[in-house]
Amino acid sequence: MQNLLRRSLIALAICLGAVLVCISGLNRPTAFFVDRHHLDQVKVLHWLTYPPPELQTWSPLILTALALRRTWGPWSRWQKALFVASVSLIVTDQFRVCLGDVCGRYWPETWFENNPSLIGNGTYGFHPFERGDDLGSFPSGHAARILSFVVVWIMVMPRTRVISAIISVAMLVSLVLMNYHFVSDVIAGAFLGAIIAAYAVHLASFPCHAEPSSVAIGES
């Protein structure tokens, strides 16, 4: 646990540095570039943003089904991985809501009820401890959900690492190219999801260096 905490603090420092760089010089040019070139009109990018909230919606049912399955015997490795990933996603999203209220960040684009935004009316910045749907851009909930689920699979199911990484990166990039989030929002959300996933795997006592496809997992 101490090694994980040490790595987490190092990752946090790197994340904060990247976020500050983006806030000071990268966020606004990127958002204006996306708007100027109408990249948010590319349908495939829009489709890539669908899975994270849908997965969150179905996570409670997945957990219920796996809990019932557990009454008939130990889980297989992939079943326990799915359980841990679903718990990680739910916890991450609630944590993200708390941080969103603390940070109070405006969105890049106006999406609903004329919300203030950089593209809509030039509004850019943070309003700490102010709550509302128009102040929830940082950290990105989509990015947090993606990494909270996928990082569990990357750690526990090594054979899925390449495809998981490709899908995750595509989804993260789509959030920026749709002007759903600033680059800094996506970085912070991805960090949040990845850290919670790492701790979820650790607390679940997963042996992450092996992937026995036929061995059942008896831990709860």
C-alpha positions as CSV (number, residue, x, y, z in Angstrom):
1,M,0.0,0.0,0.0
2,Q,2.9,2.4,0.8
3,N,4.3,1.9,-2.7
4,L,0.9,2.5,-4.3
5,L,0.5,5.7,-2.2
6,R,4.0,6.9,-3.3
7,R,3.3,6.3,-6.9
8,S,-0.1,8.0,-6.5
9,L,1.5,11.1,-5.2
10,I,4.0,11.2,-8.0
11,A,1.2,10.7,-10.5
12,L,-0.8,13.5,-8.8
13,A,2.2,15.9,-9.1
14,I,2.5,15.1,-12.8
15,C,-1.2,15.5,-13.3
16,L,-1.3,18.9,-11.6
17,G,1.6,20.1,-13.7
18,A,-0.1,19.0,-16.9
19,V,-3.4,20.6,-15.9
20,L,-1.7,23.9,-15.1
21,V,0.0,23.9,-18.4
22,C,-3.2,23.3,-20.2
23,I,-5.1,25.9,-18.3
24,S,-2.5,28.6,-19.0
25,G,-1.9,27.9,-22.7
26,L,-3.6,24.9,-24.3
27,N,-7.2,24.8,-23.4
28,R,-8.5,27.9,-25.2
29,P,-6.6,27.5,-28.5
30,T,-7.7,23.9,-28.7
31,A,-11.4,24.7,-28.1
32,F,-11.3,27.5,-30.7
33,F,-9.6,25.2,-33.2
34,V,-12.3,22.5,-32.7
35,D,-15.0,25.1,-33.1
36,R,-13.4,26.8,-36.2
37,H,-13.0,23.5,-38.0
38,H,-16.4,22.1,-37.0
39,L,-14.8,18.9,-35.7
40,D,-17.8,18.4,-33.4
41,Q,-19.9,17.6,-36.4
42,V,-18.0,14.3,-37.0
43,K,-20.5,11.6,-36.1
44,V,-18.1,8.9,-35.1
45,L,-16.6,11.2,-32.5
46,H,-20.1,11.7,-31.1
47,W,-20.7,8.0,-31.0
48,L,-17.5,7.5,-29.0
49,T,-18.9,9.5,-26.1
50,Y,-21.9,7.2,-25.6
51,P,-20.4,4.1,-23.8
52,P,-19.2,5.7,-20.5
53,P,-22.6,7.0,-19.2
54,E,-24.4,3.9,-20.6
55,L,-21.9,1.7,-18.7
56,Q,-22.5,3.7,-15.5
57,T,-26.3,3.2,-16.0
58,W,-26.0,-0.5,-16.2
59,S,-23.3,-1.0,-13.5
60,P,-25.8,-1.5,-10.6
61,L,-27.5,-4.3,-12.6
62,I,-24.2,-5.9,-13.4
63,L,-23.2,-5.8,-9.7
64,T,-26.5,-7.4,-8.8
65,A,-26.2,-10.2,-11.4
66,L,-22.6,-10.9,-10.3
67,A,-23.7,-11.0,-6.6
68,L,-26.4,-13.6,-7.5
69,R,-23.8,-15.5,-9.5
70,R,-21.5,-15.6,-6.5
71,T,-24.1,-17.6,-4.5
72,W,-23.5,-20.6,-6.9
73,G,-19.8,-20.6,-6.3
74,P,-16.6,-18.6,-6.8
75,W,-16.3,-16.1,-9.6
76,S,-14.0,-16.7,-12.5
77,R,-11.2,-14.1,-12.9
78,W,-13.1,-12.0,-15.5
79,Q,-16.2,-12.0,-13.4
80,K,-14.4,-10.6,-10.4
81,A,-12.7,-8.1,-12.7
82,L,-16.0,-7.0,-14.0
83,F,-17.3,-6.6,-10.4
84,V,-14.3,-4.6,-9.3
85,A,-14.5,-2.4,-12.4
86,S,-18.2,-1.6,-11.9
87,V,-17.6,-0.7,-8.3
88,S,-14.6,1.5,-9.3
89,L,-16.8,3.3,-11.9
90,I,-19.6,4.1,-9.4
91,V,-17.2,5.3,-6.7
92,T,-15.3,7.4,-9.3
93,D,-18.4,9.1,-10.6
94,Q,-19.5,10.1,-7.1
95,F,-16.0,11.4,-6.4
96,R,-16.1,13.3,-9.6
97,V,-19.4,15.0,-8.7
98,C,-17.9,16.2,-5.5
99,L,-14.8,17.6,-7.2
100,G,-17.0,19.2,-9.9
101,D,-18.8,21.2,-7.2
102,V,-15.6,22.1,-5.5
103,C,-14.0,23.4,-8.8
104,G,-17.0,25.0,-10.5
105,R,-15.5,25.0,-14.0
106,Y,-17.4,26.4,-17.0
107,W,-17.7,24.3,-20.2
108,P,-16.0,24.9,-23.5
109,E,-19.3,25.0,-25.4
110,T,-22.9,26.0,-24.7
111,W,-25.0,22.8,-24.7
112,F,-28.1,23.5,-22.7
113,E,-30.2,26.4,-21.4
114,N,-27.6,28.9,-22.6
115,N,-25.0,27.8,-20.1
116,P,-22.0,30.1,-19.9
117,S,-19.1,28.8,-22.0
118,L,-15.9,29.8,-23.7
119,I,-17.3,29.5,-27.2
120,G,-20.8,30.7,-26.4
121,N,-19.9,34.0,-24.6
122,G,-16.2,34.0,-23.8
123,T,-16.6,32.7,-20.2
124,Y,-13.6,30.8,-19.0
125,G,-12.5,30.0,-15.5
126,F,-13.3,28.4,-12.1
127,H,-15.9,29.3,-9.6
128,P,-15.0,27.2,-6.5
129,F,-17.9,25.8,-4.4
130,E,-20.6,27.0,-6.8
131,R,-22.9,24.2,-7.9
132,G,-24.9,23.7,-11.0
133,D,-25.0,21.9,-14.4
134,D,-23.3,24.8,-16.0
135,L,-20.2,24.5,-13.7
136,G,-19.3,20.8,-14.0
137,S,-16.7,20.6,-16.7
138,F,-13.7,19.8,-14.4
139,P,-12.8,17.1,-14.0
140,S,-14.3,15.3,-17.0
141,G,-16.9,12.7,-15.9
142,H,-16.6,10.8,-19.1
143,A,-12.8,10.5,-18.8
144,A,-13.1,9.4,-15.2
145,R,-15.6,6.7,-16.0
146,I,-13.6,5.4,-18.9
147,L,-10.3,5.0,-17.0
148,S,-12.0,3.8,-13.7
149,F,-13.3,0.8,-15.7
150,V,-10.7,0.2,-18.3
151,V,-7.7,0.4,-15.9
152,V,-9.1,-2.4,-13.9
153,W,-9.1,-4.6,-17.0
154,I,-5.6,-3.4,-18.1
155,M,-4.2,-4.4,-14.6
156,V,-6.1,-7.7,-14.2
157,M,-6.6,-9.0,-17.7
158,P,-3.2,-8.4,-19.5
159,R,-4.4,-9.8,-22.8
160,T,-6.9,-6.9,-23.1
161,R,-4.3,-4.2,-22.6
162,V,-3.8,-3.2,-26.3
163,I,-7.4,-3.1,-27.3
164,S,-8.4,-1.4,-24.0
165,A,-5.7,1.3,-24.5
166,I,-6.8,2.0,-28.1
167,I,-10.5,2.3,-27.2
168,S,-9.7,4.5,-24.2
169,V,-7.5,6.9,-26.0
170,A,-10.1,7.2,-28.8
171,M,-12.8,8.0,-26.3
172,L,-10.7,10.5,-24.5
173,V,-9.7,12.3,-27.7
174,S,-13.3,12.5,-28.8
175,L,-14.2,14.5,-25.6
176,V,-11.8,17.2,-26.7
177,L,-12.7,17.1,-30.4
178,M,-16.4,17.4,-29.6
179,N,-15.7,20.4,-27.3
180,Y,-17.4,18.5,-24.5
181,H,-14.3,19.2,-22.3
182,F,-11.1,21.2,-22.2
183,V,-7.9,19.2,-22.4
184,S,-7.2,19.8,-18.7
185,D,-10.6,18.4,-17.8
186,V,-9.9,15.2,-19.6
187,I,-6.4,14.8,-18.0
188,A,-7.8,15.4,-14.5
189,G,-10.7,13.0,-15.1
190,A,-8.5,10.3,-16.5
191,F,-6.1,10.6,-13.5
192,L,-9.0,10.4,-11.1
193,G,-10.4,7.3,-12.7
194,A,-7.1,5.6,-13.0
195,I,-6.1,6.2,-9.4
196,I,-9.4,4.9,-8.0
197,A,-9.2,1.8,-10.3
198,A,-5.6,1.1,-9.1
199,Y,-6.8,1.2,-5.5
200,A,-9.8,-0.9,-6.3
201,V,-7.6,-3.6,-7.7
202,H,-5.3,-3.4,-4.8
203,L,-8.1,-3.7,-2.2
204,A,-9.6,-6.6,-4.1
205,S,-6.4,-8.5,-3.6
206,F,-6.0,-9.3,-7.3
207,P,-2.8,-11.1,-8.4
208,C,-2.3,-8.9,-11.4
209,H,0.7,-10.7,-13.0
210,A,-1.2,-13.8,-14.0
211,E,-4.3,-14.4,-16.1
212,P,-5.5,-18.0,-15.5
213,S,-8.5,-18.3,-17.7
214,S,-9.9,-21.4,-16.0
215,V,-9.2,-20.6,-12.4
216,A,-12.1,-19.5,-10.2
217,I,-11.7,-16.7,-7.8
218,G,-13.0,-17.4,-4.4
219,E,-12.6,-14.0,-2.7
220,S,-15.6,-11.8,-2.2
